[in-house]
């Protein structure tokens, strides 16, 4: 294929090829020649560029539109089927979706990968080259958004009637650029031109109100009026299932103001900004994911975003429910929970609870009791964190200002909850100040969003067994005594389509060959059958070749984006995730610094006996998170020194991989051999990148945290490099630290001292390293136990070095890692949500 691209490389050649292929519309083409004609048709008749251009970018858009034709046909069939059958449907509300590129995924799920590859070959291109033209949709940041996207893939693959709802962020979180001063944030440009996958639904528009006041009518009913009103416009993105006709929807909301809101008089009077004030405010809502909230305006904007998502989605859900019912109002509303399941992905969409109550009471004229019964039987909540700062608390003053009617409703929910506890659980009365929704602390009165979710939802779930156990035993323990059956565990999962079948074709081919079936792609438990071949030298040889091909691809990518040459024969050691102190990238780089110092002290002969290693770290630090940005800078500075040190750089390389996103992960994960999941025990709810690495035959060094616990159980304890304190020891260890009982390991002190010596440049790392010093105090006292876990971490790394030298043993461990990953399919997770929380059934398109 690559040869074809080169042979037909010039614009003139491309034009000649296009002339030979008739531009004929064929939306459901399956044969390569027909597909090539359909792509050419879009190049001619769905033009977005000047005529006669068919460079890679134009070829991508034409190809995407050809694939979209197929998806629209399946989409329409799916929704006509759902409308006819009228099943109960799930609506998944999430502030983030990390979709990644859609082209490879879509042609793979449609089972048209070879057909499109051959069609593009006829047009002078390779599918891989065209896929590279696509920009990742900038709709998320980390694991929360990627999980939501894996879930959408599984919902469609399992033929479940389900929708995703999110916001259409124009500039995403940010694009990460590395400079001499560290991380720089610039706006994402994924919508600079347009996305070929989204379809604007100009007929799906809902009014969203902010500010204003509550009007009380003579009959006692209440109405929210005044303030400012924006419009939510729907953009739909198709979500195809794997080898199924069902194609579901991700509906993204865009904020707009109407033409009536543009003040022509002011504009003609030269007051340009005030004339378009509402238009400007509308643009702010979907401009950026997680805008800075240090100011009052920042807080208001974040709250606006959350309410905008909730209100638009619920108005849409209610409109679709009313469309499908027979119009008998009383039976209609009592049937709502038997037709609608709403899942809140973390606390960001919590406002769906008071908004559903408001819509039912103020717009549909239901009484409180009926509205509450419907809401509490419709809404379920997934908790994703035990970190106090991530459990959202909103200022009551800000809430009253922006959403006065919702605050009235929240007050009433709180009041009724208190009354219920007093009458049914008098033993908990002393704890009501912690359990209630409103924290009326006069210094800082807030609304506790997690408490509102727990009180209102019919089900609350954690995302890994350890996390769910901590929720029940600690964070929500008193609620458990009130509602013992409300709490469940749903261990996260990942889609095996994107995270093995499509991103690692060599390994996928080997798995299919040895299992004698490709059914593992949607029945991941079949991977367990690889265990019987783990010692087979033929499989081990093929497995190593596949890994080397992925490592070579990764080495090429690293050279392209960083200019650093890395050796595919060295151990590829990778940590890619959001930069956060609890995820402990600092532990990783301190261990790396110690490794470098020891290599420097060795003789050339001693160095030759070591295990050469390439350490790669990637991830974005939130723009205002100073210590996280210092960690990024430290990794970058260590790499700059190590990689140019001629004595050591054959044995150690350190690379910061910039602008980590889904597409970057699809290159890094298949090429990895060791992956670090080293958070402080009890602080990572689950993690899903650990599952992706394990699935691709990468071994894990990690703590007993999140899903690491279950991964280790599934793949076998000897195949996991375990270290560190356990979750139930952490509180005691922090207390001992405060009491001055901690004795640091000499290696830990040596690594810190080496950084402070200026070995990695003149940047002042003292504020970062000071967080590891002292016994207590703000930003001190090593809250995340880096120092305590350092010695066992270094010992585990020595075990890694030793194991890697035994190639047969390492490859066997790698095979067993993949073989033990069957449990971690998002198909399993979603089947459990469907059965145990949403109570929805498959609804396959005939």
N, C-alpha and C positions, 0 to 999 in steps of 0.2 A: 504493500500500500504506500509506504513512504516513497518508494521509487516512482510510483504514479504521480505523486504530488510534485516531485522534482521534475519529472519529464514534462509535466504540463504546468510549469511554474509561472509563465508570464501571463499578463493580462490579455494579450492577444490570443494566446493559446486557449485561455478560459473562454473567451468570446466565441472562438471557433467551436469548442466543445458544446457550448450552449446552443449554437445554431443547429448542431446535429441532433439535439434532443428536443422533440416537440414540447412546447409549454402547454400541457393539457391538465386541467383540474381533475384530480381523482382522489377525493378526500379519504377514501377507505382503501387506498392502494396497499397491496401486500407484496407484490413482486418488485424486484429491484428496478426494472426498466420503467414500470408505472410510477414508482416512487420518485425516480429521477425526473420524470416528466412533471410530477406534481411539485417537486422542489423548484424546477425551472419555471413552472406556472407562477409560483409565489414570487420568484425573483422578478418576473415581468409584471405581474398584475396585483401584487400586494407590495408595491415598492415603498421603501423608506429611504432610498438613497438615489443618487443621480443615475440615469439610465446607463446601461452597458457596463456596469461595474459588477464583478462577481469575485471580489477578493474574499479572503477567509471570513471576514466579519459579515459581509452580505450573504455568504453561503450559510453561515450559522443562522441568521434570522430567517432565511428562506426555508432551511431545514426544520427549524423549530416550528415554523408555521405549518409545515407539512405534517409534522407529528401532532401538532395541535388539532388539525383537522380530525385525525383519528380519535383524539381525546374528546373533542366536542361531540362526536357521534355517540361515543360510549357514555358521556356525561348526560346527554339528553335522554338516552335510553334508561339510564339509571334513575333519573329524577321522575321520568314518566312512570317507571315501575314503582318507585316509592310512593308517588302520589296515588296510584291505583290501589296498592296494597295497604297503604296507610299504617306502617309499622310504628312502634315506639322508636324514637330517634334520640341519639345522644348529641349534645352540643358542647364542644370542648372549648372553654375560654382560656386563652393564654396571652400574656403580654409579649411573649417571644415565640418565634419559630425559626429554627436554623435549617432551612431547606437544603442548602447546597445547590449545586448545579442540577438542572432538571432534565437536560437532554438525554444523557446516558441512562439515567434512572427511568425515564419514560420509555425509551425504545427497548430497554431491558424488560420492564414490567409488561410491555405490550408484546413481548417475544418477537421483536422486529430488529434486533441488534444486527444480525447478519445481513438482513435485507437492506437496512439503511447503510451499512458499511459498503455493500456492493453498489448501491445506488450512487453514493458519494464518490466511489472509485470511478464510476462512469463519468462523473462531473469533474474528475481531476483532483479529488481530495480524499484524505483519510478521515474517518469518523473521529478518531482521537484528536486530530488537529482542529476540526470544527468544534468539537466539544470544549476545547481549551479556550475558545473565544467567549464563552459564557461567563458572566460575572455572578458570583454568589449573591443571592438575594439577602440584603442586609436587614433581616427582620429579627435578629436575636443576638445573644452574646455568648452564652455558655450552655452547660448541660441541660438547663431547664428548657431552652428553646429547641435543642437537638432532640431531647426526649419527646417533646410535643410532635416534632416532625416524624420521628420513628413511629409514634403512635398513629399518626394519620395514615402512614403507609400500611400498617398492620390492620387498621380498621377497614381500609379498602380491600386488602388482600383477603380478609376474613368475611367479606361481603356484608359488613355491618352498616346499617343506616346511620351515618354519623357525619357531622360537620365540624370543621375547626373555625374558630373566630379569632381574629387578631387585628392589629393595626398596620397600615401601609406606611412604614417609616421611610421617608425619602432619603435620609442621610445615615440611617442605621445608628450603631453605637459610635464607632469611628473606624477609620482605616489606620493601622499602626505603621508608622514610618520610623526607622531607627536612624538616629543621627549621633554626632559625637557627644551630645548632651544627654542621650538616652532616648526614651520613647517620645515620639511626637504624634499628636492626634490630628488627623485630617478627615474631612467628611467622606463617607462612602459615595461612590458614583454609580451604583448599580442602576439607577433610574435616569442617569444623565441623558441616555437616548430613550429607551423604553424597555419594558419586559415583554417578550413575545408570549409569555404564558398567561398573563392576566387578562381577564375580560371585564371591562367596566359594565356594571348593570345600572344604566341610567334611570331605570324604573324602580330601583330599590334605594330609596332615599328616606331618611328619618330625621326629624328635628331633635336636636340635643340642646337642652337648656342649661345655663349656668347662672349663678347668683339669683337675683330676684327675691320674692317673698311668698309667704303662704297666705292664701285668702281663705277665710272660713265662710262657708255659705250658710244661709238661714237654717237649712236642714241639718247642720253640723258637719257636712262633708267638707273636705279640704281640697284646695287646688293650688298648685305651684304656678305662679305667674311672674311676668316681668323679667328682668335680667337680660342676658344676651342669648340668642338662639342661633346655633350653627346647624349645618346639614351634614349628615353622615351618608356618604355615597359608597356603595358596595363595589369591590373589585374581586372577582372570583378567580381562583387558581385551581386547575384540575389536579386531583390526586388519584392516579391510577393504581389499582391493585395489581399484584403479580399474577399474570396468566389468568385473569378473571375479567368478566365484562364490567364489573362494578367500578365506576369512577366517581369518587366523592369530591367534596369541595372544601377548600380553605377560603373562607370569605374574609377579606381584609377591608377595613373601613378607612376612608379618606375623609378629612374634614374640609368642608367648603362653606363659603358664605354665598348668599344669593345676589343677583344683580341689584335687587331692591335695596340691599345693604350698602351699596356703593353710593356715596353722597356726591352727586354730580355738581350741586351748587358749590359745595366746599372745594371740590377739585378745580372748578373753573375760577374759584377765588384764590387759587394758589395754595390751598391747604391740602397738599397732596397726601400726606401721611394720615391725617385725621379723616380724610374722605374715604380712605380704604382701610380704616382701623379694624373692622370686623374681618375683612379678608386677610389682613396680616395676622390676626389672632388665630384664625382658622389654620393658616399655614404652619403656625408654631406647634399645633397639637400633634401632627404626624411628622414633624421635622426630624426628631432625634429620639432614639431609644434611651430611656433613663437620663433625662436632662439633669444637670447639676441642681441639687435642692438645698444649697446652703442659704439661699435667700428666700424671702416670703414669696416672691414671684416664681421661683423655681419650684417650691412646694406646691403652689397653686397649679402650675403647669403639669406636674406629675399627677396630681389628683384629677385634673381635667382629663388627662390621657386615660386614666383608669376608669373614670366614669363614662367617658366617651365610648370606650370599648363595651362596657357593660350595658349602657342604655341602648346603643344601636343594636347590639346582639339580641337583647331581650325583646325590643320592639319587633325585630325581625322574627324571632321565635314565636311570639304571640300572633303576629300577622299570618305566619305559615300555619300555625295551629288552627286559627279561625277559618282559614281557607279550606282546611280539610275536615271541618266538622259540619254538622247538619244545622247549626244555628239555634238549637234549643239551648238557651243560655245556661240554665242550671246544670243540665247533664253535661253540657260542654265544659264548664270549668271544673267540675268534679273529676272529669276524665283527664284533665291536664297532666297530672303526674303519671298516668298510665300511657301517655303518648310522648312525654318530654322528660329527658334526663339532662341536667346541666352539671358539668364538672368544672370546678374552679381549680386551675393549675397554679397552686400557691395562693398567697393572700392578695396578689395584685387585683384580681377580679372580684374581691369581696363585696364591692358595692352592688354587685348583681343581686344580693339578698334584699337590701332596702329598696332597690329599684324595681324588682319584681313585685314586692309588696305595694309600692306606690302605683305601679301600672294597674295592678289588680283592683286596688281600692279606689284610686282617684279617677282612673280612666275607664275601668270596667265595672265600677260601682259595687264591688264585693265588700262584705263586712270584714273586720279584722280577723275573726276566727277562721273564716273560710280562706281568706288570703294567706294566713299563716300556715294553715293545714296544707295548702297547695305548695307554698314555698318550701316548707320544711320536708315535704315528701319529694321535691323535685331536685333540690340542690345537694351536691356532694362536694367534699373538699379534700384536696391532696396537699399534705404538708411536706415541704421540701427542706426544712432546716430546723436545727435546734439552736442556731446562733441567735442570741437575743436581739442583736442589731438588725437582723434580717426578718424578724417577726414585726411586721409593720405596725406602727402606732402613728395615728394622724392627730394633729392638734385639733381640739374641739373648736377653737376659734376659726381656724381655716375651714373646717367642715361646715360650721354654721354660715360662714360667709358665702361659700361656693354652693352648698347643697342644703339649704335650710329645711326642706321637706324631709330629706333623708335623715337628718339629725333628729327630727321629731320621731321618725319611725324607729331609729336606733335607740332613742331614749325609752320608747315604749317596749321594745324587745327586752332591753336591760331591766326595766321595772318589773316586767312579767317574769323574767328569769329569777330575779331576786325573790319575788313572792313565791315562786314554785320551790326554790331551795328552802325558804323559811318554813313552808308547809310540809314538804316531803323529806327534806334532809337537814333537820335542825342542827345535826352534828357538824355541818359544813358552814354554819352561819359565821363563825369566826374567820373563815377564809374567803368570805364573799368579796372583800376588797380586792383580792387577787383574781377571783373567778369572774367577776362581773365584766361587762363589756366596756363601760365607761370608767376610766381612771380619773377621779375628780380631784386629784392632787392639786391644791391651789397654785403651787408653783408652775405646774405644767400639766393642765388637764388634757387628756388624750383619749382617742377611741382605739381600743385594742382590736385590730382586725382579725387576728387569729382566734381570739375569744368569740368574736361575732360569728366566725365560721363554725366553730365547734358547737356553739349554742344552737345555731340555725340549721346546720346540715344534717341530713339523715345518716350520712356515713363520713367518717374521717379516716384517711389512710396514710400510712408512711410508705417509704419507697425502697426499703430493704429491711430484712428481719431485725437486725440490730437497731436500726433507726426507729422502727415501729415499737420495739420493746422499750426504747428510751422514752418515746412519746408517752407510752402507757404507764411506765414506772415513774417518770419524772415530770416532764413538761405538762402533760394533761392528766396526771394521776387522779386528781380529785374529780374531774369530769367523768373518768372511767367508773367511779363509784356511783355516779348519777345515771350514766348510760353505758352499762357494761358491754352491750352488743354493738355500739356505734363505731368502734375502732377496729380497723383491719390493716393487714399488711398486703401490699402489692409490690413485690420486688421488681424494680425497673428492668427493662429489656431494650434490645437494639434490633433494628431490622437487618436480617442476614442478607437481604438483597443488596442494599447500598454498602454494607460494611464487610462483605466477603465476596459475594457472587460478582458484583460489578467492579469493586475497587482492587480485587486481587484475583484476576482471571487465571493466572498460572496455578495458584493453590486450589482454586475452585475446580479446575479441570482435573487435578490429581485426586481430589476428594471424590468427585463424581466417578472417576475411573475405578477407584478402590472400593467404593460402596456399590458400584454397578448401577447407580441411579442418581438422578439430579433432584429427587424428591426432597432431599435435605434442605433445599432452598426455602421451602415452606413447611418443613417438618424437621426442625433443627435437632430434635432428639435423636435422629438417625446418625448424627455424628458419633454417638457413643460406640457405633460399630467399628470405628477406626481403632479402638483400643486393642483389638485382637491382632492388629498389624504393627503395633508400635515398635516391636523389635525387628521387624522385617527390613533387611538391609536394602532391598530394592526400593521400598517406599521411602526409607530414610534418605537414599540418594536423590530421589525425585523431589522430596520435601526440601532438601538443602538447595537444590538447583532453583526451585521456585523462590525460596527466600533470597537467594543471591540475585536473581533477576529483579526482585522488588527493591533490594538494597542498592543495586546499580541505578535504578530509576530514581531512588531517593537521593543518591549521591549527585546525580546529574541536576536534580532540582536544587539541592543545597548550593552547588556551584553557581547555578543560574541566578539565585536570589541573594546570595551572600558573598560570592567570589571565593569561598573557602573550599579547597579540595579535601574530600574525606575518603578514606580507604574502605571499600566495601568488605575487605577481609577483617576489619576490626569489629569489635562488639558494638553494635548500634544500641545505645542506651538513651531512652527518650522520656521526657516528661512534658506533656502538652496539656494545658488547662488554664483557666483563669488564674491570674497571678493574685494570690491571697496568702496572708501569713499562716492561716490554718492549713493550707495545702502544702506549705513548707518547701517551696522552691529554694528557700534559704538553707535548709538542711542539705539539699542536693548540692548547691554550689559550695557550701562550706566543706562538704565531703570531697568535692572536686578539687578545691584549693589544697586540701591536705594531700590528696593523691599527687597533685602536681609538685608540691614541695618535696614529697618523698622521692619522686622520680628524679628531681633535680639533684638530690643528695646521693643517688645511686651511681655506680660505675656503669660504663656502657654495657659490660657483660651482664650485670644485674638487670639492667633495663630490658635486655633481650628475653629474659625469663618471665617478664610480666605479661599480662593479657592486654594487648592494645585495645583502646576504647575510644569511641566517639560519643560524646555526651551532647545531646540536643535538648534544648529547653525552648518552649514556645508558649505564648499566651499574652492576652492583653491585660494591662493594669488599668483599673478605672482611673479616669483623668484626674480625680481629686484625691486619690489614695496614695499619699506620698511614699510610705514605706514600700508599697508594691512597686512603685516606679523606681525606687532605689534598688530593689532586687533585680529588676530588668537591666538597669545600668551596670550592676555588679557582674551579672552573667556576661554581658557584652564586653566589659573591661577585662574579665578573666580570659575570655576567648581571644581578645586582641593580643594578649601577652603569650598565652600558651601556644596559639596556632602559628606564631612567628618565632618560636624558640626552637632552633635547629636541633638542640640536644634531646628535646622531649617530643616534638610534634609528630614523630613516627609512632609514638606510643599513646599519645593523648591529644584529642582535639575537642574543643568546646565551642558549640555553635548556638547562638540565639536565632531561632527561626522566626522571621518577622511576619506580622499580620496573619496570625493563626486563624483559620476558618475551616469550614467543612472540606473544601477542596484540598487544602493543605493537609488536613488529617487523612484524606484518602490516599495521599502519597506516603505520609510518614508511618501510618499504622501498619500497612503490609510490610514495610521495610524494617520494622523494629524487631529487636531480639530480646531486649530487657526494657520493661516499662516501670516507671516509678509512680506508685500511688501511696503516698507517704504522709497523709494528713494525720494530725493529732487524733488519736482514737476517740470516737464518739462525736466527732465534729462534721464529718462528711456524711450527709444523709444516705447517699448510695454511691454516686459516681456511675457513669456509663462508659467513659472511655476505657476504664479497666476491662469491661466486657468486650469492647471492640479489639483491644490488644490481645486478650486471651483467645478470642475466636480466631485471630490470625496467627496463632501459634507463637505468640510472644510471651515470655515468662515475666512474672510480676515480682518486684521487690516491694513489700508493703507492710502496713500496719493492719491490725484487726479492726478495720473501720469500714462502715458502709457495706457495700456489696462485696468487698474483699473477703469478708467472712464466708459468704456463700460460694464465691468463686473458688476459694481454697478447699472448701468441702467437696465441691463438684470435680475439680481437676486432680485432687489428691494432695495432701499436705506436703509430701516430698517435692512436689513440682512448684512450690511457692516459697519465695525467700522472705520469711517472716522476721520482723524485728519490732521492738518498741513496746511501750506501756500499753496496757489494755484499758478499755473505756472505763471500767469500774475502779481503776486505780488513779485516774487523772485528778479527781478532787483531792484525794489524800496527798498526791505528789505536789500539787499547787500549794496546799497548806504547809507541807514540809518546807517548801521553797520559801514561803513567807516567814517561817520560823528559823530560817538560816541554816537548814540541815543539808542543803544540796552541796555535793562535792563534785565539781566539774572534772571531766576526763581530760588528761593532759593533751590528747590529740585535738580536742575541741578548742582548748586555750591556744594551742599552737596555730591552728587554722585562723582564728580571729586575729592573733598577733601578726600573722603574715600579711593579712589584708591591711591592718592598721599601719604596717611598715611602709606602705606606699608601693608595694610590689606591683600593683595593678593600676598605677596612675595616681594623680593628685586629687581625685574626687574625694570629698570628705564622707567616708562611710561610718563615721562615729555614731551619728544619730540612729542608723540602722542597727549597728552592732550593740549599741546601748540598750536596745529592746531586749537583748539577751542577758543583760547585766542586772545586778541588784536583786533584791528579794521581793520587792513590791513597789507599787507606785504606778502612775499612769504611763503607759508605753514602756514599762520596765518589768523585770521579774520573769522574763521568758515564759509568758502565759501559754505559749503553744508547745512548751517542753522540748524545744530543739536541743538544748544542752543535755537533758536527761536521756533522750533517745539516741544521741549522737554515737556513743560507743557501740550499742547493739546494731545501729545502722552500718557503721564501718565494718563490724564483724560479718554482717550479712553480705556486704559488698565483697569481702574476701571470699566468702562461699561462692558468690557469683563467678569471680575470676577463676576459681578452681574448677567449678562445674563446666565453664565454657571451654576449658582446655580439652575436656573429654567430649569430642564431637559426637560420638555415638550416643552417649548419655544425654547430652544437651538436646539433640534432635528428637530423641525419644520423649523427653520432657515436653518439647514443643508440640509433638503430635498429641500427647495426652492432654495438653492445654486446650487444643482445638476440640478434641474428642469430649472433653468435659464441659463444653460451653453451651450444650443444647438447651439448658434451662433458661439461658439469658436472651432468648428471642422475645422481641416485643409482641410477637403473635401470642405467646403464652400469657404475657402480662395483660394484653388487651382482652383475650378470651376470659380471663379472670374478672377484669373490670365489668365486661359485658354481662357475665352470669351473676356475679356476686354484688355488684353495686348498681349498675344501670338497669339490669333486668331487660336487656334487649336481645333480640335473636337475629341470626343471619337472615339476609333478604337478597339472595342472589338474583341477578338479572337473568331472565330465562333466555 
